[in-house]
Amino acid sequence: MNNFGWKPTTDDRKIADNARYNWARLREAPPPMGAVEVTFPYNSDWIDEQNQGNIGACVGYSCSWMKSSYDKQLFNAYWLYKRAQAIDNDPGTKGDQDGAYLWAAGDVLRKEGHSLYKQTTPSMDYKVLSYYWARSVDEIRTAVDKGYPPVFGVPWFSNFNKPWPKASSGELWIGEGVWGQILGGHAIWCQAVSDSRKAVALLNTWGAGWASGGPVWISYASITKLFRYSAECMVALDYVPEPPPDPEPEEDTMDVTAIVDGREYGGTLERVK
């Protein structure tokens, strides 16, 4: 059985991350349905190098797939996994099977950059500038339409282990029918989004033995369902959004008027602090 290793980010952490910046560029109205057909490049020759094997390192490997799509480089995914574990402040153990948080991988990429394959010294040439949490299919479509490839953290159901080919296209799909039991938490890179299919394509980190090493499709409806099971979606960005504007200061006084029996009365009230 393939190992998992995604640990869910708390809602408080995601809310705080999203509140830190003004995400106006990503909170605008989503593209009209039918407008998004985006495929992010990946090097299929790297399938074996991006195989997490029998360890719970999916966070490091899926985020490395995402970075490879940006930088056209093969990265040391295991290094990212262990660095994410090292900074997460989790009092638990830090073994190969213990998993990691997507937010921790995002912070490593933001503060340290990434390390190339077979190297252990990171370079800020391969950093991300910021990240945020998409909370719906439309937010995912908006991010992807602007060129930002997301990474999912999802509960992995037994149904997902056996992709099935769609007769009309031969493409492999998961998430149809009865999902079965949850086997663990898994991080996986979103390699494509297609409005014509109403689906996203996921590229796994389990080598050529699963789905022939290629992407599988899962419907928008299934992604929405996964969000109800506490799935999350981290979007790494190549820019730092501006901080949100300061709130308008409250006036210390307020002018009021009232009409009583046809006569107008006015005055100034002092705000009680």
C-alpha positions in Angstrom: 0.0 0.0 0.0 1.2 3.5 -0.7 1.9 5.7 2.2 0.3 9.0 2.8 1.4 11.8 5.1 -0.7 15.0 4.7 -1.6 16.6 8.0 -4.6 19.1 7.8 -3.9 22.8 8.5 -6.1 24.3 11.2 -8.9 26.7 10.1 -7.5 29.4 12.3 -4.1 29.1 10.5 -5.7 29.3 7.0 -7.9 32.3 8.0 -4.8 34.1 9.4 -2.8 33.3 6.2 -5.5 34.6 3.9 -6.1 37.7 6.1 -2.4 38.7 5.9 -2.6 40.1 2.4 -5.0 41.9 0.1 -5.9 39.1 -2.4 -7.9 41.4 -4.6 -6.3 39.9 -7.7 -7.6 36.5 -6.8 -10.9 37.4 -5.2 -12.3 39.0 -8.3 -15.2 37.3 -10.1 -14.1 33.9 -11.4 -13.8 33.3 -15.2 -17.0 32.3 -16.8 -17.6 28.6 -16.9 -16.1 27.3 -20.1 -13.2 29.7 -20.2 -10.6 27.7 -18.2 -8.6 25.1 -20.0 -5.1 25.1 -18.4 -2.5 22.4 -18.3 0.8 22.9 -16.4 3.9 21.3 -17.8 5.8 18.5 -16.1 8.6 16.3 -17.2 7.4 12.7 -17.4 11.1 11.5 -17.2 11.0 12.6 -13.5 8.2 10.2 -12.5 10.6 7.9 -10.7 12.5 10.7 -9.0 9.2 12.2 -7.8 8.1 8.9 -6.2 7.7 9.2 -2.5 8.0 5.4 -2.1 7.0 3.9 1.2 7.3 7.0 3.3 4.8 9.7 4.3 6.5 12.4 2.3 3.6 13.4 -0.1 3.7 17.1 1.0 7.4 17.4 0.0 6.9 15.6 -3.3 3.7 17.2 -4.4 5.0 20.7 -3.6 8.2 19.8 -5.6 6.1 18.8 -8.6 4.4 22.3 -8.3 7.8 24.0 -8.1 9.1 22.0 -11.1 6.2 23.3 -13.2 7.4 26.9 -12.3 11.1 26.4 -12.6 11.6 23.5 -15.0 14.0 22.0 -12.5 14.1 18.7 -10.6 14.1 19.3 -6.9 15.1 17.3 -3.8 11.5 16.5 -2.5 12.7 14.6 0.5 14.7 17.6 1.6 11.6 19.8 1.5 9.6 17.2 3.4 12.2 17.0 6.3 12.5 20.8 6.4 8.7 21.2 6.6 8.7 18.7 9.5 11.5 20.6 11.2 9.7 23.9 11.4 6.1 22.9 12.1 6.3 23.2 16.0 4.4 19.9 16.2 5.4 18.1 19.4 5.0 14.7 17.8 7.7 12.6 16.2 9.5 13.6 13.0 10.1 10.2 11.4 9.7 9.3 7.7 6.2 8.0 8.3 4.9 10.9 10.3 3.9 13.3 7.6 3.9 17.1 7.3 1.8 20.2 6.8 1.3 22.0 3.6 1.7 25.4 5.4 5.1 24.3 6.6 6.3 23.4 3.1 4.9 26.8 1.9 6.9 28.6 4.6 10.1 26.7 3.7 9.6 27.6 0.1 8.9 31.3 1.0 11.8 31.7 3.5 14.5 29.4 2.3 13.7 28.4 -1.3 14.2 24.9 -2.6 17.1 22.5 -3.0 17.9 20.9 -6.4 17.8 17.1 -6.8 20.5 15.3 -4.8 21.5 18.6 -3.2 20.8 19.7 0.4 21.5 23.4 0.2 18.5 25.5 -0.8 18.6 28.4 -3.1 16.4 31.5 -2.9 16.4 31.4 -6.7 13.6 28.8 -6.3 11.5 30.5 -3.6 7.8 31.3 -3.7 6.9 34.9 -2.7 3.7 34.0 -0.9 0.8 31.6 -0.8 -2.9 31.5 0.1 -5.7 29.0 0.6 -8.3 28.5 -2.1 -11.7 27.5 -0.6 -13.8 26.6 -3.6 -13.7 25.3 -7.1 -14.2 28.9 -8.4 -11.2 30.1 -6.4 -9.2 27.2 -7.8 -10.3 28.1 -11.4 -9.4 31.8 -10.8 -5.9 30.9 -9.5 -5.2 28.5 -12.3 -6.5 30.9 -14.9 -3.8 33.3 -13.7 -1.1 30.7 -13.9 -0.8 29.5 -10.3 -0.8 25.7 -9.9 -2.3 24.5 -6.6 -1.5 21.6 -4.3 -4.3 19.8 -2.6 -4.4 18.1 0.8 -7.2 15.6 0.8 -8.6 12.6 2.7 -7.7 9.7 0.4 -10.6 7.2 0.0 -10.2 3.6 -1.1 -12.1 4.3 -4.3 -9.3 6.6 -5.4 -6.7 3.8 -5.4 -8.2 2.4 -8.6 -8.5 4.9 -11.4 -10.9 3.8 -14.1 -10.6 4.7 -17.9 -13.5 6.8 -19.3 -14.7 5.0 -22.4 -15.1 8.1 -24.5 -11.5 9.3 -24.1 -9.4 6.7 -22.3 -8.5 9.2 -19.6 -8.2 7.9 -16.1 -10.7 9.2 -13.5 -11.2 8.8 -9.8 -14.0 9.9 -7.4 -17.0 8.3 -9.2 -19.4 6.0 -7.4 -19.1 5.0 -3.7 -15.9 6.4 -2.2 -15.4 3.8 0.5 -13.2 4.3 3.6 -10.6 6.9 4.3 -7.1 5.4 4.1 -5.2 8.5 5.1 -4.4 12.1 4.3 -2.6 12.8 1.0 -1.1 15.8 -0.7 -1.3 15.9 -4.5 -0.5 18.4 -7.2 -3.2 19.9 -9.4 -1.7 19.6 -12.9 -4.6 20.8 -15.0 -8.1 22.4 -14.8 -10.6 21.9 -17.5 -14.0 23.5 -17.7 -15.0 21.4 -20.6 -14.6 18.3 -18.4 -15.7 20.1 -15.3 -12.7 18.5 -13.6 -9.2 18.9 -12.4 -6.2 16.6 -13.2 -4.0 15.4 -10.3 -0.5 14.2 -10.7 0.5 11.7 -8.0 3.8 10.9 -6.3 3.6 7.1 -6.4 5.7 6.4 -9.5 4.9 4.8 -12.8 3.0 1.9 -11.1 -0.1 4.0 -10.3 -2.1 5.4 -13.2 0.8 4.6 -15.5 2.6 7.5 -13.9 0.3 10.1 -15.4 -2.5 12.4 -14.3 -6.0 11.4 -13.2 -9.1 13.5 -13.5 -11.6 14.2 -10.7 -14.8 16.2 -11.1 -15.5 19.7 -9.8 -18.4 18.1 -7.9 -16.0 15.7 -6.2 -13.6 18.5 -5.3 -16.5 20.4 -3.7 -17.4 17.2 -1.7 -13.8 16.8 -0.6 -13.8 20.4 0.8 -16.7 19.2 3.0 -14.4 16.5 4.3 -11.8 19.2 5.3 -9.7 19.1 2.2 -7.5 22.1 1.6 -5.8 23.7 -1.4 -2.6 25.8 -1.2 -1.8 28.1 -4.0 1.8 29.3 -4.3 2.3 32.7 -5.8 5.2 34.5 -7.5 4.2 37.9 -6.1 3.6 39.4 -2.7 0.1 41.0 -2.5 -0.2 44.4 -0.9 -1.3 44.5 2.7 -5.0 45.1 3.3 -5.9 48.8 3.7 -6.2 50.1 7.3 -9.7 50.4 8.5 -11.2 53.9 8.5 -10.8 55.6 11.9 -14.0 56.1 13.8 -15.0 59.7 14.4 -15.0 60.8 18.1 -18.3 62.7 17.5 -21.4 62.3 15.4 -23.8 64.9 14.2 -27.5 64.0 14.5 -30.7 65.6 13.6 -34.3 64.7 14.4 -37.7 66.1 13.5 -40.2 66.2 16.4 -43.7 67.7 15.9 -42.6 69.3 12.6 -39.6 71.0 14.2 -36.0 70.0 13.4 -33.5 69.6 16.2 -29.8 69.0 15.8 -26.7 68.4 17.9 -23.5 66.6 18.3 -23.1 63.3 20.2 -19.8 62.2 21.6 -18.9 58.6 21.0 -18.7 56.5 24.1 -15.3 54.6 24.2 
